[in-house]
Amino acid sequence: MERINCPVRNDWKKRVEELGFSFHSIDGTYWDESAFYQFSMREVEELEAATAELFARCLDAVQYVIDRKLYDLFRIDPKFAPLIEASWNNDAPSIYGRFDLVYDGKHAPKLLEFNADTPTSLFEAGVVQWYWLEEIKSGSDQFNSIHEKLVGYWKTLQPYLNEGKLHFCCLKDNLEDLTTVEYLRDCAIQAGIETDFVYLEDIGWNQYSLTFVDLQEENITNLFKLYPWEWLIRESFADKLLIAPERTCWIEPAWKMILSNKAILPVLWQLFPNHPNLLEAYFENSKIPYDYVRKPVLSREGGNVTIVRNGKTIAQTEGSYGQEGYIYQQYCELPNFKYNYPVIGSWVIGCEPAGIGIRETNTLITDNLSRFIPHIIN
């Protein structure tokens, strides 16, 4: 694994905007093609194998949590347990997820967390970096079958959807989320699925049909939502999720509420201690008092994370999380390429590894200011 400097295309903004990638410079530099990461085929195969293995173990962990009704550990109101359990027992369809991994090409990939419910950077990983490769490194390869697997898996999921359109939604005034949703929608259209779009704020409730509806009062029988389950179940309309839940097929399904929660990390370590792709993790720091990362159970984009080395805080971020409790994960040093610290985002589409995207920061905590760096296979 190497980080290699690379000339930037003179018209790179025009190039990426032609693809529909218009948030390339949010908060400064987001898409960064001044460098790329280079992997050997052995390293790619190791990442692929680790991703498949971690996904299988995560499914084992969901079964364990459901069987023992450990919802308190995840700060999930038990009244939503039937929704979670029904979605799990009925094999409710899931389209994607992203493992965040520490990897340097020398040691086994280690799981930092699983973005299982509302992962972003999908469009950048699946499309933008592929077109960069075609222009800059034509003839080279990339660990990237994201687009093909998305279209293929939407085709696989189609028989599991309810009758009616597949609606897609996100919040208003969030260009990154909208781009991700419209990309996923485009893949579903390519798979032959009839779709529609509605902003989350515009979704209503029909008290007669007992279904959610769009602005045209059309029943929403299938809904892809780029909105976290932990927020959804705290909305004023949350109780309506429990009324005739089978009338709306939710993607991602309610069982992803377990995997997208950082409480899954101590559960995984308890079930699979010393697993080569896991870091020690606990609900208290007494077993790793000197070198650990404290993470809120429900934080997003690196909010309220604290890194402790030798008993002293060396990095921390602010945010609005933490009141829900914390988990403590063994500290694992990120690779350091002249103070550029990469995290590998390894994608699962359906149940299969599908490729990677790399986010990089100049600090030890990957947050919403991280840069997206393309990659190649040598």
VEXNULO-163814 format. One record per residue (C-alpha): x, y, z; residue in three letters. Coordinates in Angstrom, 2 decimals. Layout:
<kolmis>
x = X&y = Y&z = Z&resn = ALA
...
</kolmis>
This chain:
<kolmis>
x = 0.00&y = 0.00&z = 0.00&resn = MET
x = 1.54&y = 3.28&z = -1.13&resn = GLU
x = 0.47&y = 6.91&z = -1.34&resn = ARG
x = 1.63&y = 8.43&z = -4.64&resn = ILE
x = 1.46&y = 12.10&z = -5.63&resn = ASN
x = -0.33&y = 12.74&z = -8.90&resn = CYS
x = -0.85&y = 15.76&z = -11.21&resn = PRO
x = -4.33&y = 17.28&z = -10.91&resn = VAL
x = -6.36&y = 17.60&z = -14.11&resn = ARG
x = -6.65&y = 21.24&z = -15.16&resn = ASN
x = -10.40&y = 20.91&z = -15.68&resn = ASP
x = -11.08&y = 18.42&z = -12.90&resn = TRP
x = -14.02&y = 20.42&z = -11.50&resn = LYS
x = -15.73&y = 20.44&z = -14.87&resn = LYS
x = -15.02&y = 16.73&z = -15.29&resn = ARG
x = -16.54&y = 15.67&z = -11.98&resn = VAL
x = -19.49&y = 18.06&z = -12.27&resn = GLU
x = -20.36&y = 16.46&z = -15.61&resn = GLU
x = -20.81&y = 13.23&z = -13.65&resn = LEU
x = -23.23&y = 14.94&z = -11.26&resn = GLY
x = -20.66&y = 15.35&z = -8.48&resn = PHE
x = -21.22&y = 18.93&z = -7.39&resn = SER
x = -20.18&y = 18.78&z = -3.71&resn = PHE
x = -16.52&y = 18.17&z = -4.55&resn = HIS
x = -15.32&y = 21.16&z = -2.53&resn = SER
x = -17.59&y = 21.21&z = 0.52&resn = ILE
x = -15.81&y = 22.81&z = 3.48&resn = ASP
x = -12.67&y = 23.25&z = 1.38&resn = GLY
x = -11.26&y = 20.20&z = -0.41&resn = THR
x = -13.33&y = 17.03&z = -0.44&resn = TYR
x = -12.45&y = 15.31&z = -3.72&resn = TRP
x = -8.65&y = 15.27&z = -3.80&resn = ASP
x = -6.89&y = 13.82&z = -6.84&resn = GLU
x = -3.48&y = 15.28&z = -6.01&resn = SER
x = -2.57&y = 11.81&z = -4.80&resn = ALA
x = -3.81&y = 8.23&z = -5.03&resn = PHE
x = -3.32&y = 5.05&z = -3.05&resn = TYR
x = -1.82&y = 2.06&z = -4.80&resn = GLN
x = -2.54&y = -1.53&z = -3.70&resn = PHE
x = -1.18&y = -4.86&z = -4.77&resn = SER
x = -3.58&y = -7.64&z = -5.74&resn = MET
x = -2.65&y = -9.47&z = -2.55&resn = ARG
x = -3.69&y = -6.46&z = -0.49&resn = GLU
x = -7.00&y = -6.15&z = -2.36&resn = VAL
x = -7.72&y = -9.83&z = -1.83&resn = GLU
x = -6.98&y = -9.41&z = 1.88&resn = GLU
x = -9.39&y = -6.45&z = 2.11&resn = LEU
x = -12.04&y = -8.37&z = 0.19&resn = GLU
x = -11.73&y = -11.46&z = 2.40&resn = ALA
x = -11.83&y = -9.36&z = 5.59&resn = ALA
x = -14.96&y = -7.56&z = 4.39&resn = THR
x = -16.78&y = -10.82&z = 3.65&resn = ALA
x = -15.70&y = -12.26&z = 7.00&resn = GLU
x = -16.76&y = -9.18&z = 8.97&resn = LEU
x = -20.17&y = -9.08&z = 7.31&resn = PHE
x = -20.79&y = -12.74&z = 8.19&resn = ALA
x = -19.79&y = -12.14&z = 11.82&resn = ARG
x = -22.01&y = -9.04&z = 11.97&resn = CYS
x = -25.00&y = -11.12&z = 10.90&resn = LEU
x = -24.16&y = -13.59&z = 13.68&resn = ASP
x = -24.09&y = -10.68&z = 16.12&resn = ALA
x = -27.53&y = -9.42&z = 15.02&resn = VAL
x = -28.99&y = -12.87&z = 15.69&resn = GLN
x = -27.31&y = -12.91&z = 19.11&resn = TYR
x = -28.70&y = -9.47&z = 20.06&resn = VAL
x = -32.21&y = -10.36&z = 18.91&resn = ILE
x = -32.23&y = -13.76&z = 20.61&resn = ASP
x = -31.23&y = -12.17&z = 23.92&resn = ARG
x = -33.18&y = -8.93&z = 23.43&resn = LYS
x = -30.15&y = -6.79&z = 24.26&resn = LEU
x = -31.83&y = -3.60&z = 23.08&resn = TYR
x = -30.88&y = -1.67&z = 26.23&resn = ASP
x = -27.21&y = -1.89&z = 25.28&resn = LEU
x = -28.06&y = -0.17&z = 22.01&resn = PHE
x = -30.28&y = 2.50&z = 23.57&resn = ARG
x = -33.20&y = 1.21&z = 21.48&resn = ILE
x = -36.68&y = 1.65&z = 22.93&resn = ASP
x = -37.96&y = -1.93&z = 23.39&resn = PRO
x = -41.30&y = -1.00&z = 21.85&resn = LYS
x = -39.50&y = -1.04&z = 18.50&resn = PHE
x = -38.17&y = -4.55&z = 19.10&resn = ALA
x = -41.06&y = -6.18&z = 17.17&resn = PRO
x = -40.26&y = -3.96&z = 14.17&resn = LEU
x = -36.61&y = -5.02&z = 14.26&resn = ILE
x = -37.40&y = -8.69&z = 14.80&resn = GLU
x = -40.02&y = -8.84&z = 12.06&resn = ALA
x = -37.63&y = -7.26&z = 9.56&resn = SER
x = -34.93&y = -9.78&z = 10.52&resn = TRP
x = -37.15&y = -12.86&z = 10.54&resn = ASN
x = -38.75&y = -11.87&z = 7.23&resn = ASN
x = -35.37&y = -11.31&z = 5.54&resn = ASP
x = -36.26&y = -7.69&z = 4.79&resn = ALA
x = -34.02&y = -6.56&z = 1.93&resn = PRO
x = -30.82&y = -4.58&z = 2.50&resn = SER
x = -28.86&y = -2.95&z = -0.30&resn = ILE
x = -25.57&y = -1.70&z = 1.15&resn = TYR
x = -23.19&y = -0.93&z = 4.00&resn = GLY
x = -19.64&y = 0.37&z = 4.52&resn = ARG
x = -17.00&y = -0.99&z = 6.86&resn = PHE
x = -14.42&y = 1.54&z = 8.02&resn = ASP
x = -11.11&y = -0.29&z = 8.30&resn = LEU
x = -7.57&y = 0.41&z = 9.46&resn = VAL
x = -5.15&y = -1.13&z = 6.98&resn = TYR
x = -1.52&y = -0.60&z = 6.04&resn = ASP
x = -0.84&y = -3.58&z = 3.77&resn = GLY
x = 1.32&y = -5.23&z = 6.45&resn = LYS
x = -1.17&y = -6.19&z = 9.16&resn = HIS
x = -4.67&y = -7.66&z = 8.95&resn = ALA
x = -7.45&y = -5.09&z = 8.32&resn = PRO
x = -9.13&y = -4.03&z = 11.56&resn = LYS
x = -12.73&y = -2.87&z = 11.95&resn = LEU
x = -13.22&y = 0.65&z = 13.29&resn = LEU
x = -17.00&y = 0.68&z = 12.79&resn = GLU
x = -19.75&y = -0.41&z = 10.42&resn = PHE
x = -21.80&y = 2.28&z = 8.66&resn = ASN
x = -24.67&y = -0.12&z = 8.02&resn = ALA
x = -27.70&y = 2.15&z = 7.74&resn = ASP
x = -26.93&y = 5.45&z = 6.00&resn = THR
x = -23.39&y = 5.31&z = 4.60&resn = PRO
x = -22.36&y = 8.03&z = 2.18&resn = THR
x = -19.38&y = 8.44&z = -0.22&resn = SER
x = -21.01&y = 5.75&z = -2.36&resn = LEU
x = -21.18&y = 7.85&z = -5.54&resn = PHE
x = -17.59&y = 8.98&z = -5.16&resn = GLU
x = -16.42&y = 5.39&z = -4.67&resn = ALA
x = -18.57&y = 3.77&z = -7.32&resn = GLY
x = -18.49&y = 6.36&z = -10.11&resn = VAL
x = -16.21&y = 9.39&z = -9.66&resn = VAL
x = -13.01&y = 7.55&z = -8.84&resn = GLN
x = -13.70&y = 5.03&z = -11.65&resn = TRP
x = -13.88&y = 7.80&z = -14.26&resn = TYR
x = -10.73&y = 9.33&z = -12.77&resn = TRP
x = -9.01&y = 5.96&z = -13.26&resn = LEU
x = -10.18&y = 5.69&z = -16.87&resn = GLU
x = -8.70&y = 9.08&z = -17.71&resn = GLU
x = -5.57&y = 9.19&z = -15.56&resn = ILE
x = -4.55&y = 5.55&z = -15.25&resn = LYS
x = -6.19&y = 3.92&z = -18.25&resn = SER
x = -5.31&y = 0.24&z = -18.35&resn = GLY
x = -4.92&y = 0.02&z = -14.57&resn = SER
x = -7.49&y = -1.62&z = -12.35&resn = ASP
x = -9.39&y = -0.65&z = -9.23&resn = GLN
x = -11.12&y = -2.58&z = -6.45&resn = PHE
x = -14.50&y = -1.35&z = -7.59&resn = ASN
x = -17.53&y = -3.31&z = -8.78&resn = SER
x = -19.89&y = -1.07&z = -6.82&resn = ILE
x = -22.01&y = 0.15&z = -9.72&resn = HIS
x = -22.46&y = -3.25&z = -11.35&resn = GLU
x = -23.35&y = -4.88&z = -8.03&resn = LYS
x = -25.85&y = -2.14&z = -7.17&resn = LEU
x = -27.76&y = -2.58&z = -10.43&resn = VAL
x = -27.56&y = -6.36&z = -10.11&resn = GLY
x = -28.71&y = -6.42&z = -6.51&resn = TYR
x = -31.66&y = -4.12&z = -7.14&resn = TRP
x = -32.75&y = -6.72&z = -9.70&resn = LYS
x = -32.37&y = -9.42&z = -7.05&resn = THR
x = -34.39&y = -7.42&z = -4.52&resn = LEU
x = -37.27&y = -6.58&z = -6.83&resn = GLN
x = -39.34&y = -9.73&z = -6.01&resn = PRO
x = -39.04&y = -8.93&z = -2.29&resn = TYR
x = -40.56&y = -5.45&z = -2.61&resn = LEU
x = -44.20&y = -4.68&z = -1.99&resn = ASN
x = -46.44&y = -3.91&z = -4.93&resn = GLU
x = -46.05&y = -0.29&z = -6.03&resn = GLY
x = -43.22&y = 2.13&z = -6.66&resn = LYS
x = -39.96&y = 2.27&z = -4.78&resn = LEU
x = -39.78&y = 5.75&z = -3.27&resn = HIS
x = -36.44&y = 7.35&z = -2.37&resn = PHE
x = -36.09&y = 10.05&z = 0.27&resn = CYS
x = -33.65&y = 12.23&z = 2.17&resn = CYS
x = -33.75&y = 15.57&z = 3.97&resn = LEU
x = -34.02&y = 18.83&z = 2.08&resn = LYS
x = -30.99&y = 21.11&z = 1.77&resn = ASP
x = -28.40&y = 18.32&z = 1.89&resn = ASN
x = -26.68&y = 18.06&z = -1.48&resn = LEU
x = -24.45&y = 15.15&z = -0.50&resn = GLU
x = -27.40&y = 13.03&z = 0.67&resn = ASP
x = -29.47&y = 13.98&z = -2.36&resn = LEU
x = -26.65&y = 12.96&z = -4.72&resn = THR
x = -26.28&y = 9.60&z = -2.96&resn = THR
x = -30.02&y = 8.96&z = -3.06&resn = VAL
x = -30.38&y = 9.93&z = -6.70&resn = GLU
x = -27.46&y = 7.69&z = -7.59&resn = TYR
x = -29.06&y = 4.73&z = -5.83&resn = LEU
x = -32.35&y = 5.58&z = -7.50&resn = ARG
x = -30.68&y = 5.65&z = -10.92&resn = ASP
x = -29.25&y = 2.18&z = -10.26&resn = CYS
x = -32.72&y = 0.93&z = -9.33&resn = ALA
x = -34.16&y = 2.41&z = -12.53&resn = ILE
x = -31.45&y = 0.62&z = -14.52&resn = GLN
x = -32.57&y = -2.57&z = -12.78&resn = ALA
x = -36.10&y = -2.05&z = -14.12&resn = GLY
x = -37.75&y = -0.81&z = -10.92&resn = ILE
x = -40.38&y = 1.95&z = -11.05&resn = GLU
x = -39.26&y = 4.70&z = -8.69&resn = THR
x = -40.25&y = 8.09&z = -7.31&resn = ASP
x = -38.62&y = 10.67&z = -5.05&resn = PHE
x = -40.00&y = 12.51&z = -2.03&resn = VAL
x = -38.26&y = 14.63&z = 0.58&resn = TYR
x = -38.55&y = 13.18&z = 4.07&resn = LEU
x = -40.21&y = 16.36&z = 5.34&resn = GLU
x = -42.97&y = 15.94&z = 2.73&resn = ASP
x = -43.99&y = 12.41&z = 3.72&resn = ILE
x = -47.47&y = 12.27&z = 5.21&resn = GLY
x = -49.74&y = 9.69&z = 6.83&resn = TRP
x = -53.08&y = 8.45&z = 5.55&resn = ASN
x = -55.20&y = 7.52&z = 8.55&resn = GLN
x = -57.61&y = 5.53&z = 6.42&resn = TYR
x = -55.17&y = 3.34&z = 4.52&resn = SER
x = -52.76&y = 3.35&z = 7.49&resn = LEU
x = -49.81&y = 4.03&z = 5.22&resn = THR
x = -47.26&y = 6.75&z = 4.65&resn = PHE
x = -47.99&y = 8.83&z = 1.55&resn = VAL
x = -46.18&y = 11.25&z = -0.75&resn = ASP
x = -47.32&y = 14.72&z = -1.84&resn = LEU
x = -49.67&y = 13.19&z = -4.41&resn = GLN
x = -51.30&y = 11.10&z = -1.66&resn = GLU
x = -49.85&y = 7.98&z = -3.26&resn = GLU
x = -49.19&y = 5.18&z = -0.79&resn = ASN
x = -45.50&y = 4.64&z = -0.05&resn = ILE
x = -45.26&y = 0.86&z = -0.11&resn = THR
x = -41.47&y = 0.72&z = -0.52&resn = ASN
x = -39.09&y = 3.38&z = 0.77&resn = LEU
x = -35.34&y = 3.82&z = 0.61&resn = PHE
x = -34.45&y = 6.41&z = 3.24&resn = LYS
x = -31.13&y = 8.12&z = 3.75&resn = LEU
x = -32.09&y = 8.97&z = 7.29&resn = TYR
x = -30.85&y = 7.10&z = 10.36&resn = PRO
x = -33.16&y = 4.70&z = 12.15&resn = TRP
x = -32.05&y = 6.09&z = 15.52&resn = GLU
x = -33.44&y = 9.48&z = 14.44&resn = TRP
x = -36.52&y = 8.00&z = 12.81&resn = LEU
x = -37.72&y = 6.27&z = 15.98&resn = ILE
x = -37.44&y = 9.56&z = 17.88&resn = ARG
x = -39.60&y = 11.55&z = 15.47&resn = GLU
x = -43.11&y = 12.66&z = 16.43&resn = SER
x = -44.56&y = 10.15&z = 13.95&resn = PHE
x = -42.46&y = 7.24&z = 15.24&resn = ALA
x = -45.43&y = 5.32&z = 16.66&resn = ASP
x = -46.90&y = 5.12&z = 13.17&resn = LYS
x = -43.94&y = 2.93&z = 12.21&resn = LEU
x = -45.57&y = 0.26&z = 14.37&resn = LEU
x = -49.01&y = 0.48&z = 12.71&resn = ILE
x = -49.33&y = -2.12&z = 9.96&resn = ALA
x = -45.54&y = -2.12&z = 9.42&resn = PRO
x = -45.79&y = -4.66&z = 6.61&resn = GLU
x = -47.42&y = -2.03&z = 4.39&resn = ARG
x = -44.09&y = -0.25&z = 3.88&resn = THR
x = -40.89&y = -2.07&z = 2.97&resn = CYS
x = -38.08&y = 0.02&z = 4.46&resn = TRP
x = -34.59&y = 0.05&z = 2.97&resn = ILE
x = -32.38&y = -0.08&z = 4.91&resn = GLU
x = -34.47&y = -2.43&z = 7.12&resn = PRO
x = -35.04&y = -1.96&z = 10.83&resn = ALA
x = -32.56&y = -4.70&z = 11.79&resn = TRP
x = -29.79&y = -2.42&z = 10.54&resn = LYS
x = -30.54&y = -0.37&z = 13.67&resn = MET
x = -28.38&y = -2.89&z = 15.50&resn = ILE
x = -25.43&y = -2.91&z = 13.12&resn = LEU
x = -25.23&y = 0.85&z = 12.64&resn = SER
x = -24.87&y = 1.31&z = 16.39&resn = ASN
x = -21.39&y = 1.33&z = 17.93&resn = LYS
x = -22.63&y = -0.96&z = 20.69&resn = ALA
x = -22.19&y = -3.73&z = 18.13&resn = ILE
x = -18.40&y = -3.42&z = 18.57&resn = LEU
x = -18.24&y = -4.76&z = 22.16&resn = PRO
x = -20.78&y = -7.43&z = 21.22&resn = VAL
x = -18.62&y = -8.57&z = 18.31&resn = LEU
x = -15.54&y = -8.72&z = 20.54&resn = TRP
x = -17.46&y = -10.71&z = 23.17&resn = GLN
x = -18.63&y = -13.21&z = 20.55&resn = LEU
x = -15.35&y = -13.43&z = 18.63&resn = PHE
x = -12.49&y = -12.54&z = 21.01&resn = PRO
x = -9.07&y = -12.20&z = 19.39&resn = ASN
x = -10.57&y = -12.24&z = 15.91&resn = HIS
x = -7.86&y = -10.97&z = 13.54&resn = PRO
x = -10.16&y = -8.33&z = 11.99&resn = ASN
x = -11.54&y = -6.96&z = 15.27&resn = LEU
x = -10.24&y = -4.55&z = 17.88&resn = LEU
x = -10.91&y = -5.07&z = 21.57&resn = GLU
x = -14.06&y = -3.20&z = 22.57&resn = ALA
x = -16.02&y = -2.89&z = 25.81&resn = TYR
x = -18.78&y = -0.90&z = 27.45&resn = PHE
x = -16.28&y = 0.31&z = 30.06&resn = GLU
x = -12.61&y = 1.21&z = 29.80&resn = ASN
x = -11.36&y = -0.72&z = 32.83&resn = SER
x = -9.90&y = -3.48&z = 30.59&resn = LYS
x = -8.05&y = -1.03&z = 28.31&resn = ILE
x = -7.43&y = 1.95&z = 30.63&resn = PRO
x = -4.40&y = 3.46&z = 28.86&resn = TYR
x = -4.77&y = 3.16&z = 25.08&resn = ASP
x = -8.32&y = 3.42&z = 23.78&resn = TYR
x = -10.79&y = 5.40&z = 21.73&resn = VAL
x = -14.00&y = 6.49&z = 23.41&resn = ARG
x = -16.93&y = 6.66&z = 21.00&resn = LYS
x = -20.54&y = 7.63&z = 21.67&resn = PRO
x = -22.94&y = 4.78&z = 20.96&resn = VAL
x = -24.83&y = 6.87&z = 18.37&resn = LEU
x = -22.33&y = 9.43&z = 17.09&resn = SER
x = -21.91&y = 10.34&z = 13.42&resn = ARG
x = -19.08&y = 11.89&z = 11.36&resn = GLU
x = -16.54&y = 11.51&z = 14.15&resn = GLY
x = -18.48&y = 13.59&z = 16.67&resn = GLY
x = -17.47&y = 13.50&z = 20.36&resn = ASN
x = -14.68&y = 10.97&z = 19.86&resn = VAL
x = -11.72&y = 10.95&z = 22.28&resn = THR
x = -8.37&y = 9.18&z = 21.78&resn = ILE
x = -6.38&y = 8.29&z = 24.90&resn = VAL
x = -2.73&y = 7.12&z = 24.76&resn = ARG
x = -0.80&y = 6.16&z = 27.91&resn = ASN
x = -3.71&y = 7.46&z = 29.94&resn = GLY
x = -3.62&y = 10.93&z = 28.33&resn = LYS
x = -5.99&y = 12.48&z = 25.81&resn = THR
x = -4.17&y = 13.13&z = 22.52&resn = ILE
x = -7.15&y = 14.00&z = 20.27&resn = ALA
x = -10.84&y = 14.72&z = 20.61&resn = GLN
x = -13.73&y = 16.19&z = 18.67&resn = THR
x = -16.80&y = 18.14&z = 19.65&resn = GLU
x = -20.41&y = 17.41&z = 18.83&resn = GLY
x = -23.86&y = 16.78&z = 20.22&resn = SER
x = -23.48&y = 13.10&z = 21.13&resn = TYR
x = -22.55&y = 11.23&z = 24.27&resn = GLY
x = -25.62&y = 11.50&z = 26.46&resn = GLN
x = -26.61&y = 8.05&z = 25.20&resn = GLU
x = -23.40&y = 6.49&z = 26.57&resn = GLY
x = -20.06&y = 5.34&z = 25.17&resn = TYR
x = -18.10&y = 2.32&z = 24.09&resn = ILE
x = -14.34&y = 1.93&z = 24.47&resn = TYR
x = -12.31&y = 0.48&z = 21.63&resn = GLN
x = -8.64&y = -0.47&z = 21.59&resn = GLN
x = -6.56&y = 2.26&z = 19.99&resn = TYR
x = -5.12&y = 1.24&z = 16.62&resn = CYS
x = -2.78&y = 3.69&z = 14.92&resn = GLU
x = -3.77&y = 4.73&z = 11.42&resn = LEU
x = -1.14&y = 4.52&z = 8.67&resn = PRO
x = 0.79&y = 7.77&z = 8.50&resn = ASN
x = 1.82&y = 9.06&z = 5.08&resn = PHE
x = 3.53&y = 12.34&z = 6.02&resn = LYS
x = 0.64&y = 13.24&z = 8.34&resn = TYR
x = -2.02&y = 11.99&z = 5.93&resn = ASN
x = -4.08&y = 9.38&z = 7.74&resn = TYR
x = -6.26&y = 7.13&z = 5.54&resn = PRO
x = -9.29&y = 5.05&z = 6.51&resn = VAL
x = -10.47&y = 2.38&z = 4.09&resn = ILE
x = -14.21&y = 2.37&z = 3.45&resn = GLY
x = -14.96&y = -1.16&z = 2.24&resn = SER
x = -18.38&y = -1.57&z = 0.65&resn = TRP
x = -20.82&y = -4.43&z = 0.94&resn = VAL
x = -23.53&y = -4.52&z = -1.73&resn = ILE
x = -26.17&y = -7.08&z = -0.87&resn = GLY
x = -24.01&y = -9.60&z = 0.94&resn = CYS
x = -20.84&y = -9.26&z = -1.14&resn = GLU
x = -17.69&y = -7.13&z = -0.94&resn = PRO
x = -17.86&y = -4.61&z = -3.80&resn = ALA
x = -14.93&y = -2.21&z = -3.59&resn = GLY
x = -13.32&y = 0.52&z = -1.52&resn = ILE
x = -13.18&y = 4.28&z = -1.13&resn = GLY
x = -10.52&y = 6.03&z = 0.92&resn = ILE
x = -11.05&y = 9.03&z = 3.16&resn = ARG
x = -8.03&y = 10.86&z = 4.47&resn = GLU
x = -7.43&y = 13.48&z = 7.13&resn = THR
x = -4.45&y = 15.31&z = 8.64&resn = ASN
x = -5.69&y = 14.43&z = 12.12&resn = THR
x = -6.12&y = 11.14&z = 13.96&resn = LEU
x = -9.94&y = 11.31&z = 13.90&resn = ILE
x = -11.72&y = 10.94&z = 10.57&resn = THR
x = -14.56&y = 13.47&z = 10.49&resn = ASP
x = -16.80&y = 15.35&z = 8.04&resn = ASN
x = -13.80&y = 17.37&z = 6.82&resn = LEU
x = -12.00&y = 14.29&z = 5.50&resn = SER
x = -10.89&y = 14.14&z = 1.86&resn = ARG
x = -11.79&y = 11.43&z = -0.64&resn = PHE
x = -8.68&y = 10.00&z = -2.35&resn = ILE
x = -8.89&y = 7.64&z = -5.37&resn = PRO
x = -6.97&y = 4.37&z = -5.61&resn = HIS
x = -5.57&y = 1.89&z = -8.12&resn = ILE
x = -4.40&y = -1.72&z = -8.16&resn = ILE
x = -0.83&y = -2.09&z = -9.34&resn = ASN
</kolmis>
